[in-house]
Amino acid sequence: MPRTSMKRMAVGLFAIALAVLGSNRPARAAQLTIDLGHGATRWSTATLLARTDARTITVLGDVAFKRTRHYRAVPLANLLPGLVASDHLQFVAADGFTAEIPAVLLLNKRGSTAWLAIEDPARPWPALPGGHGRAGPFYVVWTQPRAAGVGPEQWPYQLATIRRADSVATRFPAILPDPATPTDSAVRRGFAVFQRTCFACHTLNGAGDARLGPDLNIPHNPTEYLRADLLRGYIRDPQSLRRWPQAKMPGFDRQALSDGDLDDLLAYLRHMAGRKATP
């Protein structure tokens, strides 16, 4: 084998080795920032694990790991003093995922409980299935999520920051439907679905804080270049349209997104195709 080819092979193998090591790196102590508008509080891994309200919980059907998991966790509401139902919170992950969760969901009385799962560096969590990295150091998990209608996008992992924010509609008016749209219309319902399922990864009209997926309206809205059946299939299973092992978009089955919610979401997207705005 020529020397140049051997050198290239060695460099390639070294790069692969680094990638493997990186994907299996041990968990390290980390810090979570919480800012509710009256000064940021920073919680270290050790401090959180040492709290008197930390306990071991069992999570059935974990969204990230797709199976039952056990975590050392703290009730999330206990870390958010002074939170009221009218507040709105933003959960920012290290990978660019941004979950928008209204405080009323965290304070619900229907039986669903939000927990902050804390990865112990001495007992690291396994890698996520599908080669999607790791969930730690902090991960919002839920017990009995169906009781309050908690969706899969409301389980942010790789969490770095929790902060109080104005509502999505206040911060990003470019994503609002036409004000003349009836309040009980499919478009309005679809706007709510969009905020819950899409806005964590995508922007629309350039508006939003997420950085994982492409914009859903500019330069083209997906309803403009995909047949309705293909778009429905793509949302249910992204790999049904394009086979891409590195794809990050999850599929939304009927448990995560009902057929009615999907109809409403598509109605909203079609509506917004006629309301393009350049950021």
N, C-alpha and C positions, 0 to 999 in steps of 0.2 A: 504494500500500500504506500503511495507517495506520502512524503513527510507532511505536506500541507493538508492532506486529507486526514492524516492521523491527528494533526494539531486541531483541526476543526472538530473532529470527533471528541477529542479530550475536552475541548471547551464546551461542547454540547452536553457531555455527560456531567461536567462540573455544574453547569447551569441547572440541569435536571436535579442534581443532588441538592443544590441550594433551595430549589423550589419545594422539594419534598421535606427538607428540614424546616422550611418556613411554614408549611402547612401543618406540620406536627410539632410546632414549637411549644414548649411547656407554658402553662398559664403563669402569669406574673401578677403581683399585687398591682392594683389599679385604683383609680379615683373616679368617683361619680360626682358631677356638679349639679346641684339643684338650686334654681333661682326662681323664687316666687314673687319677685319684685321688691323685696326688702333686704337685699344683700344675698350674695351667693353663699351656699354652704357646700363644702366639699367633704365627701365621705370616702374614706379609704376602705379597701377590701377588709382589712383586719378590724377596723372599727365597726363595720357593718356586721361581720361575723360574730363579734363580741357583744352585740346588743342583746338585752334580756328578752326582747320579743322575737329574736331569730329562732326558727324552728325548722324541722325537716317536714316537707310537704310532699304529697304524691300528686302528680299532674297526669291525668288520663288523656290520651290522644294529643300529646304535646305537638304544637303546630310546627316547630322547627325540626324536631327529631322524629316526628311521625310515629311515636310510640309512647308508652308510659314511661315517665321519668320521675326521679326523686331529686329534690333540691333542698339546699339550706337557703331559707328565704325569710324576708321580713315583710309584713303587711305594708303594701305601698302607701296606703293612706297615712300610716304612722310617720312617714318621712315627709309629709306634705302638710305641716301645721297651718291652720287658718284657711284651708281650701274650702270653697263654697261651691254649690251646684252650678252657679252661673259662670264660673271660671272655665278657661280653656287652657289645655296644656299641650306643649310640643315636646316630643321625645326624639332626640337627635342621636343617631347611631354613627359609629366611626366610619362606616362604609358609605354614608350619604343618604341612607334611609331616614325619612322624617315622618313619624307618626303623629297625627293630629287627633287627640283624644279629649272629648269634653269631660269636665270634672264630674258631671252628673253620672257618667258611666262608672267612674271610680268610686262614687259615693252611693251607688245603687243599693236598694234594700231587697233585691230580688234573689239574693243568694250567691251571685257571682262575686268573687273576691280577686282583686289584683295583688300580686306579690312581686317583690323584687328578688329574683333568684341571684345568688352571689356565688361566683366560681371561686372555690378555695384553691390557691396555687399548689397546695399539698395534695389535692385530689382533683386534678383538672377534668373537665368534661370531655367527652369524645368529640371528634370532628363531626361536623354536620354531614348528613348524607348527601350524595350527589356532588361532592367536591366543592361545597359552598363555604369552606373555611370553618370558623369556630363561632360559637354563640356567645362566649364570654367577652368581657368579664362580668357584665351585668345583663340581665334578661328579664323582661316583664312577662310573667306567666299568669295564668288564670285557673282558678278552680271553679267548676260549674259555669263555664263561660256561656253556655246556651241560655241559661236562665235570664240573662240580661241582653242577649243578642250580640255578644262580643264577636267581632270578625277576626280573621287571620292576620289582617294588617295591624291589629291592635295588640300584637305580641312582639314588640321591638326587641331585637337582641343586639349584641355589640354596643350596648347603650353607653353613651358618654355624658349626655346632658339632658336634664328635665327642666323646662322653664315655662312660666306662665306667659301667655301671649293673648293678643286680641283674637277674636274669631277669624276663621279663614275668610269669610265674606268681607270683613272689615279690612284685612291686610291685603287681600288680592281681589279687588273688584273686577279685574279682567276675566275672571272665571265665572262671573255671575250670568245667569240667563237674562234674557230681555225682561226688564221690570214689568212689562205688560203680561208676562206669562202667568196664567192662573196658578194659584197656590196649590191646588189639588191635581195638577197636571202631571203626566208622566215625565216631562222635562224637569220639573221641580223635584220629583222623587228621585230621578236619575242624578240630579246634582248632589243630593245627599249620598247616594251610592258612590258616586265619583269621589267624594271627599273621604269616604270610609275605605274604599278599596284601591283607588288609583293614585290619589294625591300623595301617598307616602313615597312613591318612586318616580312619578312623572310631574312635569309642569304642564300648564296649558296657557297658551298665549304668552309664553315666557314667564308666567307668574307661578310662584311657588318656591319652596326651599329645597325640595328633593333633587338629587343629582344622579340617581341610578338609571333612570330610563329616559327615552326621548320625549320631546314635547308632543302633546296629543292634538295640537291644532295648527301649528305653524312648522314648516310651510304648508303641510297637508294634514288634514284630519283623517284618521284611519277609515272612517266611513266613506271617504272620497275615493279610496283606492283598493278597498277590499269589499268583495261581495258580502252581504249580510251573513250568509251561512259560514263563509270562511272566517269572518271576524268573530262570530260566536264560537266556532271551533277553536280559534286561536286563544280566546280568553279562557275557555275551558281547559285547553291543553296546548300551550305554546309550541310544543314539539310536533303537533299535528300539522303545522304549516311549514315550519323550518326546523330541520334537525340540527341542533347546535348544542354540543355537550356543555359549553361554558355559559349557556343562557341562564340568566338570573331570575327571570320572571316566573313566578309559580303559576300553576293552573288553579282556577277557581271552580271547584266542583259545586254541585247543587246544594250541598250543606253550607258552603262558604258564600255562595251567591245563587239565590233562587232564580228560576226562569223569569219570574216577574221582575226581580231586581235587574236582571240582565237586560230585559226589554226596556226598562226605564233608563238604564245607563246608556244604551244605544240611542234612545230618544234624545237624551241630553247631548251626546256627542254630535248627532246629526244637527241639532239645534245650534250648537256652538260652531259648527262648520260655516255657518252664515254670520258669525260674530268674531271674525279674526281680528286680532289686534297685535301690532308689532311692538315688542317691548322697547 
